[in-house]
Amino acid sequence: MEVFGLPPFLLRYVPLVKYANLVKPLTYRKKNSTLILMRKVSYQSGQALVLVLLALAVVLTIVLYIISRSVTDISVSTSENQAVSAFSAAEAGVEQALVVGTGSSSNLGNSSYNAQVTNVASGATSFIYPVEFNSGDSATLWLKSKDASPDFTGNTLRICWGKSGTSANAAVTPSVEVSIYYETAAGNPATVRVNRGAYDPNAGRRVNNSFAAPDAGTCIVNGVTFQFRKTISLAGLTNLQFAVIRLFYNTDVAQPVAFDSTNASKFPSQGILVDSSGTSGQSNRKVEVFQGWPEVPNVFQYAIYSSTGLTK
């Protein structure tokens, strides 16, 4: 009887329990009266461990990727929520400032705002209008004070418009229309009169639209250069009320407008500018709003007024 390749006479020298653990059969040979036992070695042992390690590496990679995506998504979602909260807080600051007319700051839960209010052009001899103009847009320049600031008393008014470098001969070159409203009898709305002029830098268009040419040269107001300018005489216009400025033809981009008294005369307040900053977590948002004084709707600028009736 052989156990794992051993002859029976060797069993009494080697405990049987040891041979029960042998994986490969043993062979034997006799050399110089010495018995030599040999076993074949298998180099495939340990492959299962390598496969397990590879599988664990793949699983670990997938788990780390999922965790990374989850952390990123949470971070992005948190930033978006904070940005919305900061913007809402800034808007709340604007609304509060428009109601009370002064700046303020406050906490709103996890958000806060800080709103500052300034009077636009009050006591200034020149200023840049806070809002840029698209074609057809208009704005009111107040010459008579709507608050405690002094009235405008100058006899000239310079209008500056167009960004520096704007072409004077393009189809989208901005032109300007200026309407000066005044009273022939102070405090009597029935005596309101209007003095209107229109100015176009494009010489080719002036043949058809009958606009006048602007002044030559550029215009600098508060350190900003404007491409076109026109100085308007206010001589003979009594009890100045306001001026309406409207831009035409600039259908490509909005254009800025500025005003200069050309002398020491100061402009009254044109309204208030609210600058509100909102904060939530790491997010900051800023909202800027300009509120001018109440004015006549634009549609009435094209209406015909008559105290009695119209006769053809």
Residue pairs with C-beta under 8 A, 6 or more apart in sequence:
1 8
2 8
3 11
3 16
3 19
4 19
4 22
4 25
4 26
5 25
5 26
5 27
5 28
6 14
6 19
6 26
6 28
7 28
10 28
10 35
19 26
22 39
23 42
24 39
24 40
24 41
24 42
25 39
25 40
26 37
26 38
26 39
27 37
27 38
27 39
27 40
28 35
28 36
28 37
28 38
29 36
29 38
30 36
78 281
79 281
79 282
79 283
82 280
82 281
82 282
82 283
83 280
83 283
83 285
85 109
85 110
85 111
85 278
85 280
85 281
85 283
86 111
86 278
86 279
86 280
86 281
86 283
86 284
86 285
87 278
87 285
87 287
88 108
88 111
88 278
89 108
89 111
89 112
89 113
89 278
89 279
89 280
89 285
90 113
90 276
90 277
90 278
90 285
90 286
90 287
91 276
91 278
91 287
92 106
92 108
92 113
92 278
93 104
93 105
93 106
93 113
93 114
93 115
93 274
93 276
93 277
93 278
93 287
94 115
94 274
94 276
94 287
94 289
96 104
96 106
96 113
96 115
97 103
97 104
97 115
97 117
97 272
97 274
97 276
98 272
98 274
98 289
98 291
101 117
101 272
102 117
103 114
103 115
103 116
103 117
103 274
104 115
105 112
105 113
105 114
105 115
106 112
106 113
110 280
110 281
111 278
111 279
111 280
112 278
112 279
112 280
113 276
113 277
113 278
113 279
114 276
114 277
115 274
115 275
115 276
115 277
116 274
116 275
116 276
117 272
117 273
117 274
117 275
118 272
118 273
118 275
119 147
119 149
119 269
119 271
119 272
119 273
120 127
120 130
120 269
120 270
120 271
120 272
120 273
120 290
121 127
121 259
121 267
121 268
121 269
121 270
122 147
122 149
122 267
122 268
122 269
122 270
123 149
123 150
123 266
123 267
124 266
124 267
125 260
125 261
125 263
125 264
125 265
125 266
125 267
126 221
126 222
126 258
126 259
126 260
126 261
127 221
127 222
127 258
127 259
127 267
127 270
128 221
128 222
128 224
128 256
128 257
128 258
129 139
129 141
129 256
129 257
129 258
129 259
129 270
130 273
130 290
131 139
131 290
132 254
132 255
132 256
132 257
133 139
133 161
133 174
133 245
133 246
133 247
133 250
133 254
133 255
133 256
133 257
134 247
134 250
134 251
134 254
135 174
135 247
135 248
135 249
135 250
135 251
136 246
136 247
136 248
137 246
137 247
137 254
138 244
138 245
138 246
138 247
138 298
138 301
139 244
139 245
139 257
139 292
140 242
140 243
140 244
140 245
140 292
140 293
140 295
141 242
141 243
141 244
141 245
141 259
141 267
141 270
142 152
142 242
142 267
142 268
142 269
142 270
142 293
143 151
143 152
143 180
143 240
143 241
143 242
143 243
143 267
143 268
144 151
144 152
144 239
144 240
144 241
144 242
144 268
145 151
145 268
145 269
146 268
146 269
146 293
147 268
147 269
149 266
149 268
149 269
150 266
150 268
151 240
151 268
152 240
152 261
152 265
152 266
152 267
152 268
153 265
154 234
154 261
154 262
154 263
154 265
155 233
155 234
155 235
155 263
156 231
156 232
156 233
156 234
156 261
156 262
156 263
157 180
157 231
157 232
157 234
157 243
157 259
157 260
157 261
157 262
158 219
158 229
158 230
158 231
158 232
158 259
158 260
158 261
158 262
159 176
159 178
159 199
159 229
159 230
159 231
159 232
159 245
159 257
159 258
159 259
160 219
160 221
160 226
160 228
160 229
160 257
160 258
160 259
160 260
161 174
161 176
161 226
161 227
161 228
161 229
161 247
161 255
161 256
161 257
161 258
162 173
162 174
162 201
162 226
162 227
162 228
162 255
162 256
163 226
163 227
163 253
163 255
163 256
164 218
164 224
164 225
164 226
164 227
165 227
166 173
166 174
166 227
166 228
166 255
167 173
168 201
168 202
168 203
168 227
168 228
169 201
169 202
169 203
169 204
170 202
171 249
172 249
172 250
172 251
172 252
172 253
173 200
173 201
173 202
173 205
173 249
173 250
174 201
174 228
174 247
174 248
174 249
174 250
174 255
175 198
175 199
175 200
175 201
175 202
175 205
175 209
175 211
175 247
175 248
175 249
176 198
176 199
176 214
176 228
176 230
176 245
176 246
176 247
176 248
176 257
177 196
177 197
177 198
177 199
177 245
177 246
177 247
177 248
178 196
178 197
178 198
178 199
178 230
178 232
178 243
178 244
178 245
179 194
179 195
179 196
179 243
179 244
179 245
179 246
179 301
180 194
180 195
180 196
180 232
180 234
180 237
180 240
180 243
181 192
181 193
181 194
181 240
181 241
181 242
181 243
181 244
182 192
182 193
182 194
182 195
182 237
182 238
182 239
182 240
182 241
183 189
183 191
183 192
183 193
183 238
183 239
183 241
184 191
184 193
184 238
184 239
185 191
185 239
186 238
186 239
190 307
192 241
195 237
197 212
197 230
197 232
198 209
198 210
198 211
198 212
199 211
199 212
199 213
199 214
199 228
199 230
200 206
200 209
200 211
200 212
200 213
200 214
200 248
200 249
201 213
201 214
201 227
201 228
202 249
203 213
205 211
205 249
206 212
206 213
214 228
214 229
214 230
215 229
215 230
215 231
217 229
218 225
218 226
218 227
218 228
218 229
219 225
219 226
219 227
219 228
219 229
219 258
219 260
220 226
221 258
221 259
221 260
222 258
224 256
224 258
226 256
226 258
231 262
234 240
242 295
244 301
245 257
247 255
247 257
259 267
261 267
269 293
270 292
270 293
271 290
271 291
271 292
271 293
272 290
272 291
273 288
273 289
273 290
274 287
274 288
274 289
274 290
274 291
275 286
275 288
276 286
276 287
276 288
276 289
277 284
277 285
277 286
278 284
278 285
278 286
278 287
304 310
